[in-house]
Amino acid sequence: MANISKVLNDKVIPIIMKFVNTRAITAMKNGMLYPIPFIIVGAIFLILGQFPYKPIASYFTSVGLDSIL
């Protein structure tokens, strides 16, 4: 097991890191990384707005949260 780890650390990781550190890959990584919090928040509001479980959806309506969401 230690031999596999050594081979990975000595041979494979440097090749992968050369690829990952290129400008194009860094730009794609940053381009996908920054909008993720907005996507997660938007998904939460979409789930709450059209909640798939009827008893909870009717609770949201009775409390008045349906107009907010």
N, CA, C and O atoms as a GROMACS GRO file, in nm:
protein
  276
    1MET      N    1   0.082  -0.119   0.000
    1MET     CA    2   0.000   0.000   0.000
    1MET      C    3   0.086   0.125   0.000
    1MET      O    4   0.054   0.223  -0.069
    2ALA      N    5   0.193   0.124   0.076
    2ALA     CA    6   0.283   0.239   0.080
    2ALA      C    7   0.348   0.260  -0.055
    2ALA      O    8   0.377   0.374  -0.094
    3ASN      N    9   0.372   0.150  -0.127
    3ASN     CA   10   0.434   0.160  -0.259
    3ASN      C   11   0.342   0.232  -0.358
    3ASN      O   12   0.387   0.314  -0.437
    4ILE      N   13   0.213   0.200  -0.352
    4ILE     CA   14   0.117   0.266  -0.441
    4ILE      C   15   0.110   0.415  -0.408
    4ILE      O   16   0.104   0.499  -0.499
    5SER      N   17   0.111   0.448  -0.282
    5SER     CA   18   0.108   0.588  -0.240
    5SER      C   19   0.231   0.663  -0.289
    5SER      O   20   0.222   0.777  -0.334
    6LYS      N   21   0.345   0.599  -0.279
    6LYS     CA   22   0.470   0.662  -0.324
    6LYS      C   23   0.468   0.685  -0.474
    6LYS      O   24   0.509   0.791  -0.521
    7VAL      N   25   0.421   0.587  -0.550
    7VAL     CA   26   0.414   0.601  -0.695
    7VAL      C   27   0.318   0.714  -0.732
    7VAL      O   28   0.348   0.796  -0.819
    8LEU      N   29   0.203   0.718  -0.665
    8LEU     CA   30   0.107   0.826  -0.694
    8LEU      C   31   0.167   0.962  -0.663
    8LEU      O   32   0.155   1.054  -0.744
    9ASN      N   33   0.230   0.975  -0.547
    9ASN     CA   34   0.287   1.104  -0.508
    9ASN      C   35   0.405   1.145  -0.595
    9ASN      O   36   0.424   1.264  -0.621
   10ASP      N   37   0.484   1.050  -0.640
   10ASP     CA   38   0.604   1.082  -0.717
   10ASP      C   39   0.579   1.097  -0.866
   10ASP      O   40   0.643   1.179  -0.932
   11LYS      N   41   0.486   1.019  -0.922
   11LYS     CA   42   0.469   1.015  -1.067
   11LYS      C   43   0.339   1.082  -1.115
   11LYS      O   44   0.341   1.162  -1.209
   12VAL      N   45   0.229   1.049  -1.052
   12VAL     CA   46   0.100   1.091  -1.105
   12VAL      C   47   0.062   1.232  -1.062
   12VAL      O   48   0.017   1.312  -1.144
   13ILE      N   49   0.080   1.264  -0.937
   13ILE     CA   50   0.040   1.395  -0.884
   13ILE      C   51   0.109   1.511  -0.955
   13ILE      O   52   0.041   1.609  -0.986
   14PRO      N   53   0.240   1.506  -0.983
   14PRO     CA   54   0.301   1.618  -1.055
   14PRO      C   55   0.240   1.641  -1.194
   14PRO      O   56   0.226   1.756  -1.237
   15ILE      N   57   0.206   1.534  -1.264
   15ILE     CA   58   0.145   1.549  -1.397
   15ILE      C   59   0.007   1.613  -1.384
   15ILE      O   60  -0.028   1.702  -1.461
   16ILE      N   61  -0.070   1.567  -1.288
   16ILE     CA   62  -0.204   1.624  -1.268
   16ILE      C   63  -0.194   1.770  -1.228
   16ILE      O   64  -0.273   1.852  -1.275
   17MET      N   65  -0.100   1.804  -1.142
   17MET     CA   66  -0.086   1.942  -1.096
   17MET      C   67  -0.043   2.035  -1.209
   17MET      O   68  -0.085   2.151  -1.213
   18LYS      N   69   0.040   1.988  -1.302
   18LYS     CA   70   0.076   2.069  -1.418
   18LYS      C   71  -0.049   2.103  -1.499
   18LYS      O   72  -0.066   2.216  -1.545
   19PHE      N   73  -0.137   2.004  -1.515
   19PHE     CA   74  -0.260   2.025  -1.590
   19PHE      C   75  -0.354   2.120  -1.515
   19PHE      O   76  -0.412   2.210  -1.575
   20VAL      N   77  -0.369   2.099  -1.385
   20VAL     CA   78  -0.463   2.178  -1.306
   20VAL      C   79  -0.420   2.324  -1.295
   20VAL      O   80  -0.504   2.412  -1.287
   21ASN      N   81  -0.291   2.350  -1.296
   21ASN     CA   82  -0.242   2.486  -1.278
   21ASN      C   83  -0.233   2.566  -1.408
   21ASN      O   84  -0.180   2.677  -1.406
   22THR      N   85  -0.283   2.513  -1.518
   22THR     CA   86  -0.283   2.592  -1.641
   22THR      C   87  -0.387   2.703  -1.630
   22THR      O   88  -0.481   2.694  -1.551
   23ARG      N   89  -0.370   2.808  -1.710
   23ARG     CA   90  -0.460   2.923  -1.703
   23ARG      C   91  -0.604   2.887  -1.736
   23ARG      O   92  -0.698   2.934  -1.671
   24ALA      N   93  -0.621   2.803  -1.837
   24ALA     CA   94  -0.757   2.769  -1.880
   24ALA      C   95  -0.832   2.691  -1.773
   24ALA      O   96  -0.948   2.719  -1.745
   25ILE      N   97  -0.766   2.595  -1.713
   25ILE     CA   98  -0.831   2.515  -1.609
   25ILE      C   99  -0.858   2.600  -1.485
   25ILE      O  100  -0.962   2.585  -1.421
   26THR      N  101  -0.765   2.687  -1.450
   26THR     CA  102  -0.786   2.776  -1.335
   26THR      C  103  -0.905   2.868  -1.359
   26THR      O  104  -0.985   2.892  -1.268
   27ALA      N  105  -0.918   2.920  -1.480
   27ALA     CA  106  -1.031   3.008  -1.513
   27ALA      C  107  -1.163   2.932  -1.506
   27ALA      O  108  -1.262   2.984  -1.456
   28MET      N  109  -1.164   2.808  -1.557
   28MET     CA  110  -1.286   2.728  -1.551
   28MET      C  111  -1.322   2.694  -1.407
   28MET      O  112  -1.438   2.697  -1.369
   29LYS      N  113  -1.220   2.662  -1.327
   29LYS     CA  114  -1.244   2.629  -1.186
   29LYS      C  115  -1.302   2.750  -1.112
   29LYS      O  116  -1.399   2.736  -1.038
   30ASN      N  117  -1.244   2.866  -1.132
   30ASN     CA  118  -1.294   2.987  -1.066
   30ASN      C  119  -1.432   3.026  -1.118
   30ASN      O  120  -1.516   3.074  -1.043
   31GLY      N  121  -1.454   3.005  -1.246
   31GLY     CA  122  -1.583   3.037  -1.304
   31GLY      C  123  -1.695   2.950  -1.251
   31GLY      O  124  -1.810   2.993  -1.245
   32MET      N  125  -1.663   2.828  -1.212
   32MET     CA  126  -1.764   2.740  -1.155
   32MET      C  127  -1.774   2.757  -1.004
   32MET      O  128  -1.879   2.729  -0.946
   33LEU      N  129  -1.668   2.801  -0.941
   33LEU     CA  130  -1.664   2.809  -0.795
   33LEU      C  131  -1.745   2.926  -0.741
   33LEU      O  132  -1.817   2.912  -0.642
   34TYR      N  133  -1.735   3.042  -0.804
   34TYR     CA  134  -1.798   3.162  -0.750
   34TYR      C  135  -1.951   3.160  -0.755
   34TYR      O  136  -2.012   3.208  -0.659
   35PRO      N  137  -2.017   3.108  -0.859
   35PRO     CA  138  -2.164   3.112  -0.858
   35PRO      C  139  -2.230   3.002  -0.775
   35PRO      O  140  -2.353   3.003  -0.760
   36ILE      N  141  -2.155   2.908  -0.721
   36ILE     CA  142  -2.215   2.796  -0.648
   36ILE      C  143  -2.300   2.842  -0.529
   36ILE      O  144  -2.410   2.788  -0.512
   37PRO      N  145  -2.257   2.938  -0.446
   37PRO     CA  146  -2.346   2.980  -0.335
   37PRO      C  147  -2.479   3.037  -0.384
   37PRO      O  148  -2.582   3.013  -0.321
   38PHE      N  149  -2.478   3.111  -0.493
   38PHE     CA  150  -2.602   3.166  -0.547
   38PHE      C  151  -2.693   3.055  -0.601
   38PHE      O  152  -2.815   3.062  -0.586
   39ILE      N  153  -2.633   2.955  -0.662
   39ILE     CA  154  -2.711   2.842  -0.714
   39ILE      C  155  -2.776   2.766  -0.599
   39ILE      O  156  -2.892   2.726  -0.609
   40ILE      N  157  -2.702   2.745  -0.490
   40ILE     CA  158  -2.757   2.672  -0.375
   40ILE      C  159  -2.871   2.750  -0.311
   40ILE      O  160  -2.975   2.693  -0.279
   41VAL      N  161  -2.853   2.880  -0.292
   41VAL     CA  162  -2.960   2.962  -0.232
   41VAL      C  163  -3.082   2.964  -0.323
   41VAL      O  164  -3.195   2.953  -0.275
   42GLY      N  165  -3.061   2.978  -0.452
   42GLY     CA  166  -3.174   2.976  -0.546
   42GLY      C  167  -3.247   2.843  -0.544
   42GLY      O  168  -3.370   2.839  -0.552
   43ALA      N  169  -3.173   2.734  -0.534
   43ALA     CA  170  -3.235   2.602  -0.529
   43ALA      C  171  -3.318   2.585  -0.402
   43ALA      O  172  -3.426   2.526  -0.406
   44ILE      N  173  -3.269   2.637  -0.291
   44ILE     CA  174  -3.345   2.628  -0.166
   44ILE      C  175  -3.477   2.704  -0.178
   44ILE      O  176  -3.581   2.655  -0.136
   45PHE      N  177  -3.472   2.825  -0.236
   45PHE     CA  178  -3.596   2.902  -0.252
   45PHE      C  179  -3.692   2.836  -0.351
   45PHE      O  180  -3.813   2.843  -0.334
   46LEU      N  181  -3.638   2.771  -0.455
   46LEU     CA  182  -3.726   2.700  -0.547
   46LEU      C  183  -3.794   2.582  -0.480
   46LEU      O  184  -3.912   2.556  -0.504
   47ILE      N  185  -3.720   2.510  -0.397
   47ILE     CA  186  -3.779   2.397  -0.325
   47ILE      C  187  -3.885   2.446  -0.227
   47ILE      O  188  -3.992   2.387  -0.218
   48LEU      N  189  -3.856   2.554  -0.155
   48LEU     CA  190  -3.954   2.606  -0.060
   48LEU      C  191  -4.077   2.662  -0.130
   48LEU      O  192  -4.189   2.650  -0.078
   49GLY      N  193  -4.058   2.723  -0.246
   49GLY     CA  194  -4.170   2.782  -0.319
   49GLY      C  195  -4.265   2.678  -0.376
   49GLY      O  196  -4.386   2.701  -0.380
   50GLN      N  197  -4.213   2.567  -0.419
   50GLN     CA  198  -4.295   2.458  -0.474
   50GLN      C  199  -4.265   2.331  -0.396
   50GLN      O  200  -4.216   2.233  -0.452
   51PHE      N  201  -4.294   2.334  -0.267
   51PHE     CA  202  -4.256   2.223  -0.180
   51PHE      C  203  -4.327   2.095  -0.223
   51PHE      O  204  -4.448   2.097  -0.244
   52PRO      N  205  -4.254   1.985  -0.238
   52PRO     CA  206  -4.314   1.863  -0.294
   52PRO      C  207  -4.401   1.784  -0.196
   52PRO      O  208  -4.467   1.689  -0.238
   53TYR      N  209  -4.402   1.817  -0.069
   53TYR     CA  210  -4.479   1.743   0.030
   53TYR      C  211  -4.601   1.825   0.068
   53TYR      O  212  -4.588   1.933   0.126
   54LYS      N  213  -4.720   1.775   0.036
   54LYS     CA  214  -4.845   1.851   0.048
   54LYS      C  215  -4.872   1.904   0.189
   54LYS      O  216  -4.911   2.020   0.201
   55PRO      N  217  -4.856   1.826   0.297
   55PRO     CA  218  -4.885   1.884   0.430
   55PRO      C  219  -4.799   2.005   0.463
   55PRO      O  220  -4.848   2.102   0.523
   56ILE      N  221  -4.674   2.001   0.427
   56ILE     CA  222  -4.588   2.116   0.455
   56ILE      C  223  -4.624   2.233   0.364
   56ILE      O  224  -4.620   2.348   0.406
   57ALA      N  225  -4.658   2.204   0.238
   57ALA     CA  226  -4.700   2.310   0.147
   57ALA      C  227  -4.827   2.378   0.197
   57ALA      O  228  -4.840   2.500   0.188
   58SER      N  229  -4.920   2.300   0.250
   58SER     CA  230  -5.043   2.361   0.303
   58SER      C  231  -5.013   2.439   0.432
   58SER      O  232  -5.079   2.539   0.460
   59TYR      N  233  -4.915   2.394   0.509
   59TYR     CA  234  -4.873   2.470   0.628
   59TYR      C  235  -4.815   2.606   0.587
   59TYR      O  236  -4.846   2.708   0.648
   60PHE      N  237  -4.730   2.606   0.484
   60PHE     CA  238  -4.674   2.732   0.434
   60PHE      C  239  -4.786   2.827   0.392
   60PHE      O  240  -4.778   2.947   0.417
   61THR      N  241  -4.889   2.772   0.327
   61THR     CA  242  -5.001   2.855   0.283
   61THR      C  243  -5.080   2.910   0.403
   61THR      O  244  -5.118   3.026   0.403
   62SER      N  245  -5.103   2.826   0.504
   62SER     CA  246  -5.181   2.870   0.619
   62SER      C  247  -5.107   2.974   0.702
   62SER      O  248  -5.169   3.061   0.764
   63VAL      N  249  -4.975   2.966   0.705
   63VAL     CA  250  -4.896   3.062   0.782
   63VAL      C  251  -4.877   3.192   0.704
   63VAL      O  252  -4.852   3.297   0.763
   64GLY      N  253  -4.888   3.185   0.572
   64GLY     CA  254  -4.871   3.304   0.489
   64GLY      C  255  -4.736   3.313   0.423
   64GLY      O  256  -4.700   3.418   0.369
   65LEU      N  257  -4.661   3.205   0.426
   65LEU     CA  258  -4.529   3.207   0.362
   65LEU      C  259  -4.535   3.191   0.211
   65LEU      O  260  -4.437   3.220   0.142
   66ASP      N  261  -4.648   3.145   0.157
   66ASP     CA  262  -4.656   3.125   0.013
   66ASP      C  263  -4.646   3.256  -0.064
   66ASP      O  264  -4.595   3.258  -0.176
   67SER      N  265  -4.693   3.366  -0.006
   67SER     CA  266  -4.683   3.495  -0.074
   67SER      C  267  -4.540   3.549  -0.070
   67SER      O  268  -4.499   3.623  -0.159
   68ILE      N  269  -4.465   3.511   0.032
   68ILE     CA  270  -4.326   3.556   0.042
   68ILE      C  271  -4.236   3.478  -0.052
   68ILE      O  272  -4.148   3.534  -0.118
   69LEU      N  273  -4.258   3.347  -0.057
   69LEU     CA  274  -4.174   3.261  -0.140
   69LEU      C  275  -4.225   3.262  -0.281
   69LEU      O  276  -4.167   3.196  -0.367
   0.00000   0.00000   0.00000
